């Protein structure tokens, strides 16, 4: 019979060792990024691949989230005769919370899995090993451009999500339900602060960009060079990145909005 205490200790030891190895890989990617800015085309190509191809799903999702916020917000605020503050409720919900978080989760499902599969297939096809044989650092040529492209694309996608979501809330609240147009926008303008609300949402999206992009790249880089290994790595990317986003969201919210 296996010893439960020994099994738990082995799991904890492996988890700590894996976390330490991931941290060393993260530092190595940052070090390999030093000369990357002299070749900005590498980053711009990856921004197009990661960000532009994720734009449609982000915009459509933001629109429908805005629709739902407009409906639910009106139903709740109407009970207290405060439906005129629907605009500020929709805007704060999006820029503070839903914009960064939902964008990061969609980013993990769309771009994160794509990055993991791409890196994993490059490893399975021995392309990374061939680069090392030609004295080309895979961290600098493959991982670093994709890493910084994800970090740059995430705040932009979150801003698009929030902006389209506000438009969706306006369509439902003002055009369909009949909330006063001027009250919707004026309350939003007075209630949303640039630094306390919008800037904190941008910080959240940047942190999520670091976490999700590195998780996707690390899982692909460490995947077993088999079809089953790449499939498992892709699944781990979605699970780990999603849990990491939700945990980081709680930590950041606790510090930002005390």
N, C-alpha and C positions, 0 to 999 in steps of 0.2 A: 504494500500500500504506500503510495507517495505521501510524503510529509507535507501537510498544507503550509506549514510555516516555511519550509524550504522552498516550496513552489512560489509562495508570495515573495520571499526574499530574492529568488532568481528573477522573477518578473520585475521587481523594483530595480534590481541591479541592471537588467537589460534596458529598462526605460531610462535610467539615469545615463547609462553609457550612450544610448541613442540620442538623447537630448544633447549631451556634450559633443557628440560627433556632428550633429546638425548645427550647433553653435560654431564649431570650428569651420564647417563648410560655409556658413554665412559670413564669417570674417574673411575667409579666403575669396569669396565672391566680391566683397567690398574692396579687398586689396587688388583684385584683378581688374577692377573698374577704373583704375587710375589713368590708363592711357586710352580708355574707351571714348572719351569726349573729343579726342582728335579725329575720330571717325564717326561723326554723328549719324551718318547714313545707316549704320547698323541699328541704331536705336529707332530712328524714324521708320524704318521698314517694319520693325517689330511693333511699334505703336500702331501702325496701319493694320497689321495682322491681328493684334490683340484688341485694340480699341474700336477701330472702324467696323470690324465684323461683329462686335458685340453691341453696336449702337442701336440696332433695330430692336432687339429683345429688351434692352434697357429702356428705350423710349416707350415702347408699347406697354411694358410692365408699369412704368411710372404713370402713364395715362390712366390705366385701370385702377391703380392704387389711389390716384387722385379722385377718380369717380367714387370709389368706396369711401374714402375719407369725407367727401362732400355729402354723401348720403347718411353715413353713420353720424358724422359730426352734426348735421342739421337735426337729426332725430333726437340726439342727446341735448343739444343746446336749446332746442325749441321747448323742452320741458321747463326750462328756467327763463324763457323769454330773452335769451341771449344769442339768437341766431345771427345777429349782426357781427359777431366776432368769429364767424365761421372762417373767414380768410386767415386770421392770425392762427387759429387752431390748425388749419391745413398746412400753413407754411411752417410752423414750429414743429409739427409732427414729421414733416419731410426733411427739413434741413438739420434738425437735431438728431433724429433717430432713423426713420424709415429710409431716407435717401442713402446714407452711407451703408447701413446694414443690409438692406435688400439688394443694393447694387453689389456689395461684396459677395453675397450668397449667389447671386446670378453670375457674377464674374467667376466665382469658383466653379460653378457648374458648366459654364460655357468656355471661357478662356483657360481656366486652370486645368481642366481635363485635357484640353487640346495641347497645352504645353507639356503636361506629363506624358501623354502618348507620343508626342513628337520626340522628346528627349529619350524616352524609353525605347522607341524604335531606332533612334540613332545609336543607342548603346547596343541593342540587339543586332543591328547591322554592322557593328564594329567600326562605325564612323568615328566615334570618340577615341577609340584606340588608335585608329589611323592618324588622327590629328596629333596625338601624343608622339607617334612614330615620326611625324614630320616636324616635331618641335613646336607645335602649335598648342597653346594652353586652352583646353576646352572650356575652362571656367571663364576665360577672357573672351573667347570667340563665340561661345554658344550660350552660356548661362548669364553672363553679366548684361549683354544687350537686352535679353528677354526680361531680366529682373527689373532693370530701370524702366523699360517700356511699360511694364505692369504698374510700377509705382507712379509713373506719370499719368497713365491712362485712367487709373482708378478715380482720382478726384474729379477729372473731367466728366467721366461717366456718371458719377454721383451727382454732379451739378446738373447734368442733363436730366437725370431721373427726377430730381427735386423740381426743376423748372417745368417739366412736362406734367408732373403731378399737380403743381399749383394750377396749371391751365385746366387739368381735368377737374379739380375741385371747383374752379370758376364756372366751367361749363355746367356742372350738375347744380351747384348752389345758386348761381345767378341766372343762368339761361333757362334751366329746367324748373327749379323750385321757386325762384323769384326773390331771392335775397337781394337787398339793395346793392347796386353796382358800386356806388361810391363808398358805402360802409365796408364792403368786402375788401377793397384795395386800401382804404385809409387805415382801417384797423390793422391790416397786415403791415403797412408801412410803419405805424407807430409801435407795434408790438414785437417786431423782429429786430433784434440788435445785430449790428455787423460783427462785433467781436465776440459777444457772449453766445450767440446762436450760430451764425454762418461760419465764423472762423473755427469754432469748435467742431462743427460738422466737417469742415475741410480737414482738420487735424485727424479726426476719426477715419476719414476715407484714406488719408495717406498711410496711417498705421495699418489699416486693413489691406492696403495695397502691398505693403512690405510683407505682411503675414501670409496672405493668400498666394502671392506670386512666388515667394521663396518656398512655401510648402509644395506647390506644384512642381517647381524645378527640382527640388531635393528628392521628391518621390520618384520623378522620372530618372534622375541621375543615379539613384540607388536601386532602381528596379532590377529584378532578375531579367537577364537577356533572353526571355522566352515570351511567347504570346500570353501565357497565363500570368507571368510576372508583370507584364505591362498592364494587363487588365486589373490585377490586384492593386498595382500602384495607382491607377486611375481612380479606383474606388476609394483608396485611402486618401487621395487628394481631396475628394469631395467631403468625406467624413471629417478628416482632421481640420481642413480649412474652415468648414462650417462651424464646428465646435470652437475653434480658435477665435473666429470672428465674434461669436456670441459671448465668449468669456472676456475678450478684450473690450467689447462694447460695454459690459457691466463695469469693468475696471475704469475705463475712461469716463463713463457717465458718473461714476462715484466721485471722481476727482474734479470733473468739469462743472457739474451741476449739483453742488452740495445742497 
